[in-house]
């Protein structure tokens, strides 16, 4: 299969595969979302121009019997949720002030969307509450009341770590379904629980190198992460993030600089 990247599009910044639709959602530097035929990787099925002002840096999706949507994050910090089939804008969030590096749909509650960003923030948004507020706004006249309600209710949890940058994020399927972010100049992998604002565990790359990407095999809790010293590492996470157990580094391999890795 071949994929022809057009320089006028600004390059591919993010990808997400939808098996049931045989589509690959791609986010581009020109701010456009393009859905590609997964069989050929060369035919654009549909596209949304100007989805984000400075480029689409993250994309994810969810399909169930009750709701089908995809979510995108931009270099400007915005998070937007779109209907999958009619591609209408369902809601948007603007709390991030820097590039969104990763978006995840919660493994147990798909109405929750987690975002990580380059300004050291992890935010969880509830799209059910946001859509309710938009309907409620149609029935009231006091815009100040609406703005206050949005600020209080639509952001479910905010984790902020000043002085660092998150380049990627995964979510565990066991334990408390913690989020794990990767980044930082010292190679921190930080575990977050939605019930607590502070980290519940911090793991470090043993060589102290910045993490550029990370991924998690949900069946084995085997974490893969790439670092700026051209290595891919495999690390076994403990059964619980609250455990004092030190994660075991399984092995690493030398590669060229890796900006993205994944587990399957």
Secondary structure, DSSP 8 states (H G I E B T S, - for coil): ------GGGT-EEEEEEEGGGTEEEEEETTS-EEEEETTTSS-EEEEETTSSSS-EEEEEEEE-SS-EEEEEEETTS-EEEEETTT--EEEEE----S-EEEEEE-SS-TTEEEEEETTSEEEEEEHHHHHHHHHHHTT---HHHHHHHHHHHTEEEEEE-TT--EEEEEE-SSTT--EEEEETTTTEEEEE-TT-SS-SEEEE-TT---EEEEEEETTTTEEEEEETTTEEEEEE--S-TTS----EEEEEEE-S--S-----
